[in-house]
Amino acid sequence: MGTKLYVGNLSFETMENDLQDLFSQVGRVISCSLVTDKYTGKSRGFAFVEMSSQDEANRAIAELGDRNVDGRPLTVNEARPREQRPAHSFGGGGGFGGRRR
């Protein structure tokens, strides 16, 4: 199982294949996923790159953190698990029910 990295402070012009090529310089890349806005399809300025081992991930953090890519210094950290968000309650509150007079 690989180690997933968070890559932030990306230029909006940086593409997935750019990240794939960059991270391949320090180890074997299992996957690369640029996060995009679901409505516009444009980059949100961060991505997730999965390296094949913890050693390669550590090397990527050390060698690629703060490296300038498309004029911006990268932020490279080990990705944290996604936090659970509370479920939305759509009942009650807001005062939208009842009759208008």
GILIN-V790052 format. One record per helix or strand. SS is the DSSP state (hx for helix, st for strand). FROM is the first residue (numbers start at 0). TO is the last residue. If there is no record, write none. Layout:
{{SS:FROM:TO} {SS:FROM:TO}}
This chain:
{{st:2:7} {hx:15:23} {st:28:35} {st:42:50} {hx:53:63} {st:67:68} {st:71:72} {st:74:77}}
